[in-house]
C-alpha cells in the first residue's frame, strides 16, 4: 500500500491494515506472501502493528510442527 503500510489477513479471518514500525522498516523487507505476527490496536480493531516476520526456514518448521 505504500507509506510503510500493508494489508494482512489474520487468523481470525479479518483483513487489517498493518503498519511497519520504524525500527523494523530499516532492517527487514516484507514481501507479499510472508508470514508475520501482528498485534491489533486496542482502540481500532481494523488496524494493527507488525511485530515479527518469519523467514522461509522458520515457516517450514512451523508447518511441520502443526502451528500453521
PyMOL commands that place a pseudoatom at each C-alpha (Angstrom):
pseudoatom trace, name=CA, resn=UNK, resi=1, chain=A, elem=C, hetatm=0, pos=[0.000, 0.000, 0.000]
pseudoatom trace, name=CA, resn=UNK, resi=2, chain=A, elem=C, hetatm=0, pos=[2.964, 2.307, 0.445]
pseudoatom trace, name=CA, resn=UNK, resi=3, chain=A, elem=C, hetatm=0, pos=[3.946, 4.587, 3.308]
pseudoatom trace, name=CA, resn=UNK, resi=4, chain=A, elem=C, hetatm=0, pos=[5.036, 1.606, 5.487]
pseudoatom trace, name=CA, resn=UNK, resi=5, chain=A, elem=C, hetatm=0, pos=[1.546, 0.087, 5.447]
pseudoatom trace, name=CA, resn=UNK, resi=6, chain=A, elem=C, hetatm=0, pos=[0.266, -3.237, 4.173]
pseudoatom trace, name=CA, resn=UNK, resi=7, chain=A, elem=C, hetatm=0, pos=[-2.877, -5.373, 4.171]
pseudoatom trace, name=CA, resn=UNK, resi=8, chain=A, elem=C, hetatm=0, pos=[-2.702, -8.556, 6.242]
pseudoatom trace, name=CA, resn=UNK, resi=9, chain=A, elem=C, hetatm=0, pos=[-5.111, -11.479, 6.560]
pseudoatom trace, name=CA, resn=UNK, resi=10, chain=A, elem=C, hetatm=0, pos=[-5.278, -12.509, 10.211]
pseudoatom trace, name=CA, resn=UNK, resi=11, chain=A, elem=C, hetatm=0, pos=[-6.047, -15.895, 11.758]
pseudoatom trace, name=CA, resn=UNK, resi=12, chain=A, elem=C, hetatm=0, pos=[-9.458, -14.612, 12.931]
pseudoatom trace, name=CA, resn=UNK, resi=13, chain=A, elem=C, hetatm=0, pos=[-10.467, -14.076, 9.282]
pseudoatom trace, name=CA, resn=UNK, resi=14, chain=A, elem=C, hetatm=0, pos=[-10.274, -10.283, 9.279]
pseudoatom trace, name=CA, resn=UNK, resi=15, chain=A, elem=C, hetatm=0, pos=[-8.245, -8.227, 6.825]
pseudoatom trace, name=CA, resn=UNK, resi=16, chain=A, elem=C, hetatm=0, pos=[-6.430, -5.434, 8.637]
pseudoatom trace, name=CA, resn=UNK, resi=17, chain=A, elem=C, hetatm=0, pos=[-4.232, -2.526, 7.634]
pseudoatom trace, name=CA, resn=UNK, resi=18, chain=A, elem=C, hetatm=0, pos=[-0.884, -3.105, 9.320]
pseudoatom trace, name=CA, resn=UNK, resi=19, chain=A, elem=C, hetatm=0, pos=[1.833, -0.562, 9.999]
pseudoatom trace, name=CA, resn=UNK, resi=20, chain=A, elem=C, hetatm=0, pos=[5.542, -1.410, 9.862]
pseudoatom trace, name=CA, resn=UNK, resi=21, chain=A, elem=C, hetatm=0, pos=[7.325, 0.319, 12.764]
pseudoatom trace, name=CA, resn=UNK, resi=22, chain=A, elem=C, hetatm=0, pos=[10.435, 2.375, 12.078]
pseudoatom trace, name=CA, resn=UNK, resi=23, chain=A, elem=C, hetatm=0, pos=[12.903, 0.021, 13.788]
pseudoatom trace, name=CA, resn=UNK, resi=24, chain=A, elem=C, hetatm=0, pos=[11.666, -2.886, 11.660]
pseudoatom trace, name=CA, resn=UNK, resi=25, chain=A, elem=C, hetatm=0, pos=[11.332, -0.853, 8.456]
pseudoatom trace, name=CA, resn=UNK, resi=26, chain=A, elem=C, hetatm=0, pos=[15.064, -0.150, 8.360]
pseudoatom trace, name=CA, resn=UNK, resi=27, chain=A, elem=C, hetatm=0, pos=[16.140, -3.780, 8.865]
pseudoatom trace, name=CA, resn=UNK, resi=28, chain=A, elem=C, hetatm=0, pos=[13.547, -6.120, 7.344]
pseudoatom trace, name=CA, resn=UNK, resi=29, chain=A, elem=C, hetatm=0, pos=[11.987, -6.291, 3.900]
pseudoatom trace, name=CA, resn=UNK, resi=30, chain=A, elem=C, hetatm=0, pos=[8.427, -7.675, 3.928]
pseudoatom trace, name=CA, resn=UNK, resi=31, chain=A, elem=C, hetatm=0, pos=[7.095, -9.161, 0.680]
pseudoatom trace, name=CA, resn=UNK, resi=32, chain=A, elem=C, hetatm=0, pos=[3.725, -10.475, -0.430]
pseudoatom trace, name=CA, resn=UNK, resi=33, chain=A, elem=C, hetatm=0, pos=[3.111, -13.959, 0.967]
pseudoatom trace, name=CA, resn=UNK, resi=34, chain=A, elem=C, hetatm=0, pos=[5.369, -13.560, 4.018]
pseudoatom trace, name=CA, resn=UNK, resi=35, chain=A, elem=C, hetatm=0, pos=[4.156, -14.832, 7.390]
pseudoatom trace, name=CA, resn=UNK, resi=36, chain=A, elem=C, hetatm=0, pos=[4.149, -12.078, 10.010]
pseudoatom trace, name=CA, resn=UNK, resi=37, chain=A, elem=C, hetatm=0, pos=[2.959, -11.571, 13.568]
pseudoatom trace, name=CA, resn=UNK, resi=38, chain=A, elem=C, hetatm=0, pos=[0.697, -8.560, 14.029]
pseudoatom trace, name=CA, resn=UNK, resi=39, chain=A, elem=C, hetatm=0, pos=[-0.820, -7.006, 17.148]
pseudoatom trace, name=CA, resn=UNK, resi=40, chain=A, elem=C, hetatm=0, pos=[-4.255, -5.388, 16.617]
pseudoatom trace, name=CA, resn=UNK, resi=41, chain=A, elem=C, hetatm=0, pos=[-4.747, -1.926, 18.051]
pseudoatom trace, name=CA, resn=UNK, resi=42, chain=A, elem=C, hetatm=0, pos=[-6.892, -1.846, 21.182]
pseudoatom trace, name=CA, resn=UNK, resi=43, chain=A, elem=C, hetatm=0, pos=[-8.937, 1.172, 20.042]
pseudoatom trace, name=CA, resn=UNK, resi=44, chain=A, elem=C, hetatm=0, pos=[-9.277, 0.341, 16.298]
pseudoatom trace, name=CA, resn=UNK, resi=45, chain=A, elem=C, hetatm=0, pos=[-9.762, -3.329, 15.508]
pseudoatom trace, name=CA, resn=UNK, resi=46, chain=A, elem=C, hetatm=0, pos=[-9.236, -2.881, 11.755]
pseudoatom trace, name=CA, resn=UNK, resi=47, chain=A, elem=C, hetatm=0, pos=[-5.618, -1.690, 12.240]
pseudoatom trace, name=CA, resn=UNK, resi=48, chain=A, elem=C, hetatm=0, pos=[-2.524, -3.469, 13.574]
pseudoatom trace, name=CA, resn=UNK, resi=49, chain=A, elem=C, hetatm=0, pos=[1.246, -3.232, 14.043]
pseudoatom trace, name=CA, resn=UNK, resi=50, chain=A, elem=C, hetatm=0, pos=[3.700, -5.721, 12.540]
pseudoatom trace, name=CA, resn=UNK, resi=51, chain=A, elem=C, hetatm=0, pos=[5.849, -7.250, 15.282]
pseudoatom trace, name=CA, resn=UNK, resi=52, chain=A, elem=C, hetatm=0, pos=[7.784, -10.045, 13.541]
pseudoatom trace, name=CA, resn=UNK, resi=53, chain=A, elem=C, hetatm=0, pos=[8.401, -11.565, 10.094]
pseudoatom trace, name=CA, resn=UNK, resi=54, chain=A, elem=C, hetatm=0, pos=[9.258, -15.245, 9.781]
pseudoatom trace, name=CA, resn=UNK, resi=55, chain=A, elem=C, hetatm=0, pos=[11.889, -16.447, 7.312]
pseudoatom trace, name=CA, resn=UNK, resi=56, chain=A, elem=C, hetatm=0, pos=[11.126, -19.365, 4.981]
pseudoatom trace, name=CA, resn=UNK, resi=57, chain=A, elem=C, hetatm=0, pos=[13.004, -21.988, 7.108]
pseudoatom trace, name=CA, resn=UNK, resi=58, chain=A, elem=C, hetatm=0, pos=[11.060, -20.797, 10.160]
pseudoatom trace, name=CA, resn=UNK, resi=59, chain=A, elem=C, hetatm=0, pos=[7.759, -21.087, 8.257]
pseudoatom trace, name=CA, resn=UNK, resi=60, chain=A, elem=C, hetatm=0, pos=[8.684, -24.633, 7.154]
pseudoatom trace, name=CA, resn=UNK, resi=61, chain=A, elem=C, hetatm=0, pos=[9.403, -25.591, 10.777]
pseudoatom trace, name=CA, resn=UNK, resi=62, chain=A, elem=C, hetatm=0, pos=[6.115, -24.068, 11.970]
pseudoatom trace, name=CA, resn=UNK, resi=63, chain=A, elem=C, hetatm=0, pos=[4.207, -26.029, 9.303]
pseudoatom trace, name=CA, resn=UNK, resi=64, chain=A, elem=C, hetatm=0, pos=[5.969, -29.320, 10.192]
pseudoatom trace, name=CA, resn=UNK, resi=65, chain=A, elem=C, hetatm=0, pos=[5.128, -28.843, 13.878]
pseudoatom trace, name=CA, resn=UNK, resi=66, chain=A, elem=C, hetatm=0, pos=[1.489, -28.017, 13.079]
pseudoatom trace, name=CA, resn=UNK, resi=67, chain=A, elem=C, hetatm=0, pos=[1.446, -24.412, 14.253]
pseudoatom trace, name=CA, resn=UNK, resi=68, chain=A, elem=C, hetatm=0, pos=[0.333, -23.117, 10.822]
for i in range(1, 68): cmd.bond("trace and resi %d" % i, "trace and resi %d" % (i + 1))
show_as sticks, trace
zoom trace
